Structures are given as structure tokens and as C-alpha cells.
Amino acid sequence: MDNAVGKMLEGRYLIEDLIGVGGMANVYKGIDTVEDRWVAVKMLRDEFADNEESLRRFRNESKAIYSLDHPNIVKIYDVLLDRRNPVIIMELVEGITLKEYIERSRVLAPDTAASLCVQLMQALRHAHDNGIVHRDIKPQNIIVKADGSIKVMDFGIARFALSQSRTMTDKAIGSVHYISPEQARGGVVDQRTDLYSAGVILFEMITGRLPFEADSPISVAIKQIEDRPLRPRELNPDIPEGLEDITVKAMCKDPDRRYQTAGEMLRDLRRFLQEPGVLFGYAELETAMERGSDIQRFIDDNDGGPQRASREGSRRDRGPSSAGRGSRGGSRRREEPEPEEDPDDGPAPRRRKKKKKRITYLTVLFGITCAFVVGTLIFMGVMLHINKPFEKVPDMACPDLVGQDYDEAQKKGKNYKLEVESQEFNDQYPTGTIFEQNPSSGKNVKEGITIKVKVSTGRQSFQLDDYKDQEATLVFAKLLEKGLDYVIAEETSPTIPEGNVTQTIPGMNEEVVSGDTITVFVSTGTGKPKAVVPDVMTYDLAIAQDEITARGFKVSVSYETSTMDYGTVINQHPKSPARLDVGSTVYLTVASDEVIPTANYKMRVFFTEKMQSSGDTYQIVVQLDGREVYSSIIDPAEQRAVTVPLNGEGQSVADVYINESLYQSIRVDFDDGTSSIMADRSDAF
């Protein structure tokens, strides 16, 4: 059903089956016929082959991961970049993605989540130590094997740590649910970006949900930059505090307060696994900083108290002498002794005046103090009357509102209030229905609590695109991205190649809604009977012809000078076990003992863009003045042109045939070493 299935790459890698569809590439299961081992073949899809950004990402991945060698990172065996559809040959890992693992488990046990994160940190530490930042760490890029070990893959947007790259200008950022705040705003990223993403994954594993959700990727990115996520224990009180500490520290908005290296986070994870009751204090400190609390007091209460007391004590011990030295005003207050009072004449006038002033100041100060105290008491009385802090508010179990109509839930709300957090499309709940609430149902809360809810606006509707004659695997990926399911039906087609879509039901421009199932009809080819091409490599020509014709195929033979015995098949196209329509032609290259003279002119034949994008192979035959001088099987997707060696004198006419139809007639002048096109029928190809 896929054009690549059955192809042999570089005469070595045989593609057997499609096993995955990614954003830019398909992944196939294949076999390395030289090493006799299973491999994963990651091939860039046709629609990205001419896109420089896609090619750059593909080259980045091969360059980044090729230099890494770690048991928790997928191994690359080979890279084939010099072709229209570049290919990476990788280790084949059997398992499921961590995303699938989380979806199946809902909430992972703390020790399981920590153990998986330990392996992730080991992989990231190795990558970071080699100067590589992944930049797209998410559970979809992590494979969990049956034995519980993991493999990190997809280094497509990886960058070397010293490159100081800015993510948004690359037009290729990681999944918005897992990217760091600096990555979301297009800032400079480093290894701490990967650690933030790892923190989000740990959050998801232990709570069963993502920290930020919204109705668009942009909204999620904004939340990554601005919003504080709920603490994990607010969503799942059974999470150990130490594991919450690790998660919160990894997800700090400020990279400087985050773990600085994978080794640091790895150390805390290992300590947690050894001491499940350990407390690190990161969550409490982060909460204090976010709420603008007295950070110094927080630090003193935890580890700075004795030092502070010592400092304050030393200040007290210095006494008034230090205060006198501390200000210029203090030196001016050294007054002359007041004159002694004469018992007969009474107190001196100067002293009486100072006493008057002092009494006035004290009176004013006393009045201000009394007014402040009275005002404070009145304010406190009013607040006590309004808030009634000493009045016991009864507890209740938070009601289950998910699935209820919002208006009905609001009418019933005698012991609670509702606040709409957002209204979003939802495939499972009809319009006006609550599909998420916070706090969750059953949680012990106070009467009168405000419950935040998300309300469904129903399923999203849109018109279906035209998918006719597109590769089926690409269409499947596009449908899933739109929230649509699909079922496959097969039908023959005389015009649409095998593996491409012939039609969909519903069809183009028909209105569908997310969650609908689309029937995708896929071409099985012409409908003619098919047979498997036999392997006749190294056979004698006569035996090879018998084997091929016995399967109902035709044979075309061309010769090449070779060190092998005359008449031995040295190449065939297509190779076994490809399946062809009965009656198709199998092309053989046979060893010849003739010495081919050195060509005195090399003619270039260029292929059309349609031929290059068709995915088909073609037989090219060149006749020089009516005599066949060249024959070969070519794949235009692999090469834009072919060089044909010619020998002759004076002027000759070279006729180029593609699949037995005239393609071009070219006049060759051997004396001048030039050529010119006499007739061009390439538009028909």
C-alpha cells in the first residue's frame, strides 16, 4: 500500500512495512541484508523533499544523534542523505511511546515515574555532555520497551549547546505542551530547556494530566510563559512531597532557579528512590517567591535563624557609642550644661521654654497614636464582622459536575459557586456541558467554595479537504491531526498508483465534525494479478530468464563489463521480494567480457519534474544512428539526470526512449563536442 515498501536502498536495506507516520517522515521496518538485522528506516516524505527547513532538520538529526552512543538513546547505523528522500537507518526498538504508556496507566506510581525519569536524565546528561540540546523532549519521542527501559529518539530540532539558537526563528519548536517558557517566547535555549520539558513529563506521569491546556497551541504557549501550574499534590495528594519538589524545581519559569544540569536532577531522583520520604523544600520556596513573601524570613526559618540572632545580638552589644558615631546629627546634640536654677529667682526662662515645647510634641504624638489605634480597632472589627474568621465553616465533599449542564449545575449550586475558566471544543461532551472541574469531585472542601469549570462548545466542524491521489499514510496523519478517525477500504484504479487515495466518504468540501470517522479508499493498483519477483542475482542468464518468465513477467537484458563470468546476472530491477503486475518487465544487467572503449562524448539526459515526483522507475534506452548503445533502469527520484557515454565521429543522432516511447532526439557533434535537441517530447512524461 506504500510506494516505499519492497524497495531496496543502497543494495542493502530492504523496506518491509510501514510502522509509523511522523510530522515530516515515515518510519518503516526493514532489514539490513549485510548485517542480517532488523532496522528502522526513517524516510523524509515527498512533500518535504524540496523544503530547505525540512532537509536541515533531517540533517541535524542525523548529525546530532550519530555522535551519541548511550543505551537510553536510539542508535543510528547509517545515513543516506545523497538522495531525493533522505534516509536515516536506525536501531529498531520494539515497544510503545511513553505517551501511550501514560494514557494506558492514567497515573503512574511514584517510583515508576521516578525510575523512568532517571533513565531520561541519563540520556540527556550524555547528550548535553556532548554539546547537544534536544529541544523537543516529549513522551511521544520516548519509547518504553517491554523490560521497562526507555530510548530517546527524534533529535530533529536538536542543536549544539553553544549555537545559542533562537527557537521561534527556526519555525520548528517542540510540542507546546512541553516547551520551556524561554522556548515559547523565542529566546535563547540551552540544556535547561530539556530539563523543563522533563519536568512537564514527570508532572504528567504523576498527575495524569498536563500542566497547561487550551483551545490553541498559541494559548498553551502563552500559559507556559505566564501562568503558574497547579502543584502536583493539589491534583493528587498521594504524590510524595519529595517527588513534587523535584517536579516543581524542574519546571521553574526562571531557568536560573531550575536544575542547571541533568546530573543535578538525576542526583535528587536517585535520592528520592532511596529515601521516599525525603524533603527538598523546593516547592515551598518556589511558592514563597511566586507570592512575594518575606523570602529572608523563609530562609531564616529554615536554615538562617541562629546566624541572624547572632548578628542582631552583636548590634545590641555595641551600645549607644556606635549610634553616636553613626550620624552627623548625633555630634551636634552635645549641648552645654544648662544653668543651675536659683532657688530664689525660680527656674531659668530658657528651661521653661524647652519644657513647653516638649509637652506640645508629646501631646500631638499621643493624639496621633490614639487615632491610629482607634482606626485600627474599627477596621479590624468591620473585617471580623464581614469575614467571620472564628465562625466554623462546615466541610463538604466537592460535587461531581463533569457531564452536567452548566446552567443546571449553577441552579443547584447552594453550597458552591461556579466560575467558567474557559469554553472549548470537545468531542465527548455536548454544547453547554461541563467537561472539567477544579477542585476535582470528592475532594474535601469548605461550603461556599468557588469551583472553576470548563464548558464544552460542542464538536468542531469544518469542510473536508481533497485527498485524492495523495499518499495514504500522509492522508491518515492529516485526518488524525484534525481529530478525525478513519477506516480503510481498498479499490482498484487504472490511473491512481497503488497506495494513493482514490476517494473519501464524506468527500471534498463536505462538512464534518471532529470525532467523525472518514472512509478512505486506497488504490490497490490496476487490479491485475500480481506475483513476487524471484531473486536471480548471480544466476546464469538462461536460468534467470526461465525463473522470471515462469512467474508471468517479461525480461529486458542489458550488458556491462564485469569481472564476473560472462552471462552472469550482476543486477536486477526490481529486486525480490517486490510484487509486480503479471506481464510487467523485470530488467536484468548481465556481465559482458567485451571491452567498452572510452567515450569521446558524454551526453546528459535530464528528467521532468513529474517523473522525479512519480515514485516510479523507468527504462531508458539510447540509440545512436539507430544502433542501441545504452540501456539502464533509472529512478528519477534518485537522480535528476543520467550521463550517457557515446563514441563516434562527425555528427550523429541520438534517440532517447523512455519505456519504449521516444523522449528526445539529440544531434551530437563529436568533432566540436556539442549537442542540441532536435525533437523534444518530454512534456508527455
ROMAR-437906 format. One record per residue (C-alpha): x, y, z. Coordinates in steps of 0.2 Angstrom, whole numbers, plus 5000, padded with zeros to 4 digits. Each point is the difference from the previous one (the first is absolute). Example, Ala and Ser with C-alpha at 12.3 -4.5 7.8 and 13.67 -1.06 7.14 Angstrom:
# ROMAR-437906
506249785039/500650174997/
END
This chain:
# ROMAR-437906
500050005000/501550115002/501250044985/501549985011/499649825006/501049874991/501350124994/501949965003/501150155005/501850014996/499949814995/499949965019/498550065009/498449924995/498450095006/498649885006/498650105009/499450175005/500050015019/499950195003/499550174993/500850155007/499950194996/501249994986/500549824998/499449834999/500849865010/500149824993/500649845006/501449934990/501449884999/501950034998/500449864988/501950025003/499949995019/498549895001/499050115012/498450095002/500150194998/498850155000/500150104984/499550185002/499650084983/499650184997/498350014991/499950074982/499150165004/501550055011/501449954989/500250174992/499750105016/501750075007/499450015018/499449814999/501749954993/500950105013/499149925014/500349834992/501850034999/500150075017/499249845007/501249894992/501550115005/499550025018/499549825004/501449924989/501250065013/499149935015/500249825007/499049975015/498849865005/498650125003/500250084982/499449924984/501649954990/500350064982/500849874989/500050094983/499550174992/499650014982/499850194996/500650004981/498249964994/498450094997/499249925015/501450005013/500049845012/500649975017/500349815004/499849985019/499949875013/498249925000/499350015017/498549905005/498850085012/498750145002/500350195002/500050075018/498450104995/499149834996/500749935017/499350155010/498349994991/499949825004/500550025018/499150175003/501150035016/501749925002/500649945017/501350125007/501449885000/499649954982/499950184994/501750045009/500849854993/499550054982/500650185003/501749935007/500349924983/499450164991/501350105010/501449874996/499650024981/499950195001/501650015011/500949904986/499350124986/500450165010/501849945004/500249984981/499450184997/498349954994/498350075006/498549904994/498750145001/498549894996/499949885016/498349945001/499249825004/499749984981/501850004997/500449875014/499849814997/499649885015/500649834997/499249845007/501449995013/499650185007/501650084992/499750154989/500850074984/500050194995/499850034982/499650144987/501450135002/499350094985/500150175007/501549975011/501350135000/501850015007/500050085017/501250144995/499050054985/498950125010/498549964989/498450095001/498649884998/498650104992/501050064986/500349824995/498249984997/500149835009/499749995018/499649865011/498249955005/499350155009/499449905015/501849965004/501150154995/500850115012/499550185003/501650074991/499649884986/498250064998/500550185000/501449974987/501550035011/501749925001/499949825006/501249895008/500149835009/498850075014/498650004987/500149814999/499949995019/498450105000/499249894987/500549855011/499150085014/498450024990/500149814996/500349965018/498550115005/498949914987/500649825006/499650045018/498450104998/499249924984/499850174992/501050144992/500450165009/499350114987/498549974988/499250124988/499050014984/501550054989/501949975000/500350195002/498950005015/501049865008/501650084996/499450165008/499649905016/501749925000/500750185001/498850085012/499049885010/500549905016/499449824999/499149925014/501249915012/500049814996/499349965018/498550124997/499549874986/500649845009/500350015018/500849835000/501550074991/501550005012/500650175005/501849974994/499449954983/498950164999/501650105005/501049924985/498650044988/499750185006/501950044999/500149924982/498650114995/500550175007/499650144988/501750085003/501449894993/501250065014/498949925013/499749844990/501249855001/501650064991/500549834994/499349834997/501249935013/499250115013/498349944997/500649824998/500850015017/498450065009/499049864990/501249875006/499950065018/498150004999/500049824995/501149965014/499150105013/498150024995/499750125014/501450124996/499550195000/501050124989/498950165004/500050064982/498150014998/499850105016/501450124995/499350024983/498350045007/500750135011/501050094986/498549994988/498850085014/501350145004/500249945018/501350055012/501449894992/501350045014/498849955013/499749834991/501849974998/500350055019/498649885005/500849864991/501950025002/500550185004/499250035017/501649985012/501150114989/498750144999/499850005019/501850015002/500150154988/498650095010/500849965016/501750074995/499150164995/499250025017/501749975008/500850154992/498950125010/499750184998/501850054996/499749924983/498450104997/500950165004/501349964987/498749954987/499350184996/500650184998/498450065010/500649905015/501650105002/499050165000/498949955015/501550035012/499250155009/500750115013/499549965018/498450095004/500250145013/499649955018/498450075007/500050135013/498949955014/499450185003/499850064982/499149834994/500449904984/501050084986/498950074986/500949894987/499649845009/498250055002/499950034981/500749824996/498849925011/498550084992/500649944983/500349825006/498249995007/499350064984/500949874990/499549865011/498250065000/499950004981/500949834999/498849935013/498550064990/500749924984/500349845008/498249995008/499250044983/501149864992/499549875013/498150054999/500049994981/500949835001/498849935012/498550064990/500749934984/500449835008/498250005007/499250034983/501149864992/499649885014/498250034998/500149984981/501249854999/499549915016/501749915002/499549925016/498449934993/500249824996/499649974981/499449824998/500949884988/499249914986/500549894986/500350094983/498549954989/500349914983/499550134987/500949924985/498649954987/498750125007/499250144991/500950165006/498350105003/499349855010/501549995010/500050185004/498249995006/500449865011/501550095007/499450045018/501649955008/501250064987/500350134986/500549974982/501350094990/500249964982/501949984996/499849984982/498849944986/500849874988/499649884986/499749835007/499749844990/499249905015/498950135008/498550104992/499950185000/499850085017/500649855010/501350015013/501549894995/501350055013/500050075018/501250065013/500049945014/499649834994/498549915006/500049915017/501450125007/499750065018/499650194998/499150145010/498250054996/499850154989/501649954990/500250074982/500249864988/500950044983/499249904986/500349984981/498550004989/499849914983/499650104985/499649834991/501049924986/501050104988/499350004982/500950044984/500149954981/500949854995/501550024989/500449924983/501149855003/499949924983/501649924993/501050045016/501049875009/498949915012/501150015015/500150194998/498150014999/499849895016/501250125010/499050154994/498449935005/500649965017/500750185002/498350064997/499249895013/499249884988/500149815000/500149904984/499749834993/500849924985/499249934985/500949944984/499550024982/500949984983/500450154989/500750014983/500750175002/500450025019/501649915006/500049875013/500050075017/499250174996/498350055005/498649994986/498650085010/499350035018/498249995007/499550135004/500850094986/500950164996/499150165007/498849905010/499750055018/500749895014/500350025018/501449955011/499849825005/499249944984/500649854991/500650024982/500049854988/501650024990/500149904984/501849954995/500549944983/500649824998/500650044983/499349944983/499249855007/501049884990/500749845008/501750035009/501549895003/501650005010/501650044990/501249865002/501850035006/501149964985/501650095005/501649904995/498949884990/500549964982/499050104988/499049854992/499549945017/499650175006/498850034985/499249835003/499650055019/499350174995/498949954986/499349855010/499350135011/499150094986/501350154998/500950064985/501950024999/501150144994/501949974999/501450135000/501949965001/501450085010/501949965001/500349905016/501349885008/498649875002/499849864988/499250054983/498149985001/499850025019/498650115006/500950145010/498550115003/498149994999/498650125002/498949995009/500849885013/499149865009/498850005009/499150144991/498349974993/499650054982/498549984989/500149844990/500650054982/501250145007/501850004995/501549955011/501650094995/501649905001/501850064999/501249864994/501949995000/500950024983/501849974996/500050134987/501250155002/499050164999/501050134992/500250175009/498750124995/500550154990/498350095005/498949995015/498250054997/498950065014/498149955000/499050105013/498349935007/498450105002/499450065017/498549884998/501149854998/501050055015/498550015011/499149854993/500949875011/500149894985/501549934991/500350014981/501049904987/501150124990/500749944983/501150114989/500349964981/501450084991/499550014981/498849865003/501249885010/499749975018/501550065010/499350035018/498649925011/499750025018/498650015013/499950165009/499150085015/499850194997/499750025018/501749955003/500850104986/499550154990/501049954984/501049854993/501750014991/500049904984/501849964993/500050014981/501449964987/500050064982/500750124987/499250154991/498150025004/498849875005/498249995007/499749935017/498249955003/499549985019/498549885004/499249995017/498949855002/500149974982/499350174995/501150134992/500550135013/501250114990/501150004984/501750085003/501250054986/501849975006/501550084992/501549895005/501350124992/499450155010/499549915015/498250085000/498249944999/498350084997/498249945002/499249964983/498349935007/499450015017/498549905006/500450015019/498350095004/499149844997/501049925015/
END
